[in-house]
Amino acid sequence: MHIPRRRRTVALGLAPLLIVGLASCGLLSDSGSGDSGKADNAADSDPIVGRDKDSAAPGGSSTAPASTAPPAGPGDEITVAFAGDVHFFERTLPRLNAGAEGALGPIGKTLAGADLAMVNLESAITERGTPENKTYHFRAPKKALTELGDVGIDVVSMANNHAVDYGKVGLDDSVEAVRNPPIGVVGLGKDAAQAYRPFIKEVKGVKVAFVGASQVQDITNQLYKATATKPGIASALQTDRLVQAVRDAKKQADVVVVYMHWGIEGDKCPSGDQKSVARKLSDAGAAAILGTHAHVMQGAGWLGDTYVGYGYGNFLWYGTSPYPNSNDTGVATLTIKDGKVVGEKFTPASIDNRGVPMPVTGAEAERIQDRRETLRPCTGLTAAPK
């Protein structure tokens, strides 16, 4: 199913990111139930470029006739929507052939209705490989990227503790899948330069850069963090490297969004490590910092003028998690003007017995909204920008 966008977007080129020193910052191991670019014939300085929603070909601008409306500028208001962890495994595998309803079900329209949309792809992109020595393993065929694009997702983060669940062979397949992807992919690459490289897209004259990284201390971050010569994920344990990636992205875009994989599974409050990194990313110029991994929602609000959504929980999910309220989920749509997040609208949803996040109304919607508000106090965030 293809859900058309309300506004056209254009993928951009960018200069190479600088590489700097490392500083560590830790969290939890992979233990919870149900957890938890560009083609090589181009220069390494090229961005990871996704498919324009109005174009049949990867990358580039739309082939539709140009609009006669006056050109927009960076001061224009745009919307960017975010949701949590997605994968196509066991009960959610049939979502790759969901037909008219689309892979994400009805709530996909909420994501597609924004100018840009992003989720975390909690999976290796492979149909081969040997499972790593861990409890849970997720993988999906390359078709997953196309299906997500067809329901309005512009970019996914693959910086998480399931991106290399099927070892070196699975990692090689994932790297191959993101060489020229149908949508933007951040947080994983053939080397560190690619893994930390932002995906930049322009909408209404506003350049938005997306960066992804994982702060989870597990086998993936231990064995498969990207280096100058090895493929893998972008590690947030290398805090200085991530901060520099944000600074460099800020030089090339009006808005920088960082999608983090972090937090303690089942914990509704952010850890000290989450708060520490959020502050550093905010100081580096991030307009919005989003996160997943805890399997439950965590609080959201503003850190000064930076929007922080510490945890969006499960979204398209293969099973149940052993934590209260783990089926509570939703979509956060941020309004951005003059490079800053000036507002947020949260669309509540509940994961059904197919693993699909279904929009809710009435008393159930009010319950999720009210509960979400109770999560803010332990974050130290404010309800509005300062």
N, C-alpha and C positions, 0 to 999 in steps of 0.2 A: 504494500500500500504506500502511495506517495502522498504526503500531506504538504501542500504548497505553503511557502512562507509568505507572510504579509509584506516583507521587505527583502530586497535583494542584498546579498552579501558578496564581497570580493576578497579572495585570498591574496595575501601580500608576500613579497620577498622581504628578507631582513639580513642584516650583517651578522657575522659569527659572534657567539657569546664568548666572553672571557672566562678563563679557568683560574680559580684561586685556591688557596689553602683550605684545609678541612678542620671542622670542629665537631665533636660528637655530641649527640643528644639522644637518650634512650627511652624505650617503652617496654611493651610486653611481648612475649613469644607467641607464636601461632598455636593457640590451644583451644579456641572457642568452637562450639558446635556450629557447623554450617557457615564458618567464616568465609567467619572471622572476626618514518618519514619519506621522506623523499627518496626517489630512486638513486641508487649508487652511481649512476652515470652523471649525476649533478655534483657540484662542489659541496663540501661539507658546510659551507656558509649558507646554503639554501635552507629555507624553513621546511617544516613538515607541512605540506599543503593538502587540504581536504577538498572535497567536491563542492562546488557551488550548487546550492539546492535547485537553482533554475537552469542548470546546465547538465547535459548528459555525460560530459567528460570530466575526469578528475582534474581538479585545479582550475585556475584561470577564472575568467569572468563569464557572465551569462551570455548566451547567444541570442537572447530575446532582444527586441528593439529597445534602444535607449529611451529613457523617460524624458519628457520635455519639461519636467518640473525643475525649478531652480536647484542648483547643487546644494547639498547639505554641508554642514560644517561640524567640527569637533564639539561645538557647544550644544548640538542637538541632543534630545533625550532619546535613549535607547533602552531596551529591556534585554536581560540575560537571565535564562532560567536554569536551575540546577536541581538534580535529584541524586539519590544515593547509589548503592551498590547494585550492579546489574550483571547477571550471567545467564547463560543458556545451558542448563544442565538438569538432568532428571526431569522433574515436573515442568521446568521452564523451557526445555529443549524444543517442544512443539511450537513455541512462540516464534521460531524461525520460519514457520509456515502458517502464520496466524491469519492470513488472508486479509479481508477488509478491515478487521479490527486492529491490525498492526501489532508489532512485537510487544509494545508496552501497553496495549489496550487503550481504553478511552482517554486515560490521562496523558497519553502521547500528544493529544491535541493541545493540552496546556503547554507542554514543552515546545511544540512546533509553533505555537502562537507567539512566542517571544522572538526577538530578532536573532538571538543566538541561544543555543542550549547545550548543556554538558552533563554527563554522568560519569561514574567510575565503572570501567569494565573489569570486573573481578574474575579474570580468567586468562589463561594462556590461549593464544590463537593457534591451535594445532590439532591434528587428528592422529599424531604419532607420539613417540617418546615413552619414557619409563617414569612412573610416579615417583616423586621425591619422597624421602623418609619423613612424612608428616601425616597428619590424620585426615585432612580434607584436600581434595584435588578437584579443580575445575578447569575445563577446557571447552573450546567451541571452535567450529570451523570459521574460515575467513568470512563466510557469508554473514556472520554476526555484525560486522562493520557495515555492510551494505544495508542490512535490515534496520539497524539503528539510524542510519542516514535517511532511509525511506520514511521513518516516522518523525523526522525533524531534529535529530541530534546532529550537531555540528562538530563536536569534538569529544573524545573520551580520554580519561587518564588511565594508563596501564601501570602506574607506579603503585603497586600494592603487593601484598604477600601471597597472591595466587598467580601472578604473572608468569612464574617459572615453575609451576606445579609439575611439569613433565620434563624436567631436566634440560640438558644442553640441546638435545634434539628439538624439544618443544620450544625452547628459546630461539633456536635458529629459525624455526617456522614462524614464530611471532615476529621476529625482526624482518623476515622476508615479507610478511603480510603488511607491515607498515612502511615498506619501501616507497610505495605509491598508493596510499590508502584512499578509499572512497570518502572518508571523513577525516578530520584532524585527529591525530593521536599524539599524546604527550606522555612523558615519564618513562619511556622505554626506547632503546635504540641500539644500533650496532656498536656504539661507543658512548662515552660520557658526553661528548659534544652534542650528539643527537638526543640523548636521553634528557638532558637539561634544557634543550632548545625549545623556545616557545612556539606555539602555533599561533599565528597572527591572522586575524580576519578583520576586514573593514565593513562597517555597516553605517549608512547615513553619514559618511565622512568621518566616523569615529573608528580608530584602530584599537582593537582589543587583543591583547596577548594572553594566552593561557599557558600555564606552567604546571607540571604535576610532580609530586615526590612522595615517598613513603618514609615514615618515621617508625614503623613497626620493627622491633628487634626480633627477627626470626631467621629461618634458614635462607630465605630469599635475600634479605639484606646482608647476611653473612657471606653467602656464596655467589650471589648474582647481582651485586651492585655494579653498575657500569663504570669502566675505567677508560683511560686514554686508549687502551688497546683491546678491551674486552666488552662484549655486549652485556646488557642488563638493564636494571631499573635505575631511575634517579633516586638517590638516597637522601632523605632529609637528616640522616645521622651525620652527614657531611654538611653541617649547617652553613658554614661560610660559602661553600660551593653553591648551595641553593640561594642564599641571599644575593650572591653576585649575579646569578641567573636572573633574579627579579630586577636587580638594578639595571642590568643590560637590556632586559625586555622593556623597562620603563623608558629607556632612551629611544626606543623604536616604536612605541605605542602610546596612545592616550590613556589607556586603561590596562592594568595588569591584574589578572585573576590567578590565584594559586589554589590548586585542588590537592589537598593533603590526604594521605592515608595514615591515620593516627588514632590515639586514644586507647583506653583500657576496655576490653570487651565487657559489655554489660553495665559499664559505669556511665551514669547519666551526666556526670560532671567532667569537664576537661581536666586532664592531669597538669601538673606543673610544667612538664616538658611541652605539652601543647601550648600552654599560655606563653612560655618563653619564646618558642619559635614564632608564634603569632605576632608577638611584639616586634621581633626582629624583621619579619616580613613586612609588617606595617611600616616600620621605619625605613625599609628599603624601597617603599613606593607602591606596595600592593593596595589596590582599591578594594579587593574582596578576597577573603580567604575562606575556603569551604573544606569540609572534611567528611570522612566516613571511616569505618572499621569496627566501631563499638557494637554494631548490631542493634543499637537503640538510638533514638534521637538524643542529641545534646543541644544545649542552648545556643541562641543566636542573638546578635545585636551589634553594637558598634564599639570599636576600640579607637577612640578619637573619631576620626572621619573614615576609618577603614571598617567595612562590614566584615564580620566574622560569623560563620555558621559552623560551629565546632563539629556537629554530627548530624547527617541526614538519615542514618540508619539503612536498613535493607530497603530495596526497591523492587526489582524483578528478581525473586529469590526462590531457590530450589527447594527449600525445606523450612523447618522452624528452628528458631534459636531458643536456648533455655533461659531467656531473660524476659522479665515482665515488659509488656508493651512493645515487643520486637516487631509486631505487625503494623504498628503505627508508622506512617511514612507520609510523603507528600512532595510537592514541588515548590521551591522558593523562586519567585520571579523578582529579580532586582531591577529597579529603575536607576539608570545612571545618567547623570548630567554633568557637564564640565569636568569629566574625569573622575567623579565621585559617585558613590552609591547614595542616593537621596531617599530611597524608599524600598520597601519589601512587601510583597504579597505572598502569603503561604496558602497553597491549595492542599488541604488534607486528603489523605487516602489511607486505605487499609488493604493489606496484602490478603488475597483470598486463597482458597484451597488449590488454585492453579499456580500460585506464586505470583499472581498479577496484581499490581497496585491499583485498586479501584477507587475512584473518587467517592467521597462520602458527603452526605448532607445532614441537615437536622441535628439531632442530639449527638450523633457520633462525631460529626464534624466539629461541633462545639466542644466536645470532650477533648479531642486531639488538640484543637487550638488552645484551649485553656491549659492543658497539661504542658504544651510547648512553652507557654508563658512562664510556667513555674520553674522551667529549667534555666532561666536566665540568671537568677541571683548568684549561683555558684560560679558563673563564668567571669564575673567582674565587668561584663559588657553593659552598655547603656541601651535603652530602648530607641534612641534616636542619635544621629551623628552629633558630635560636639565640635 
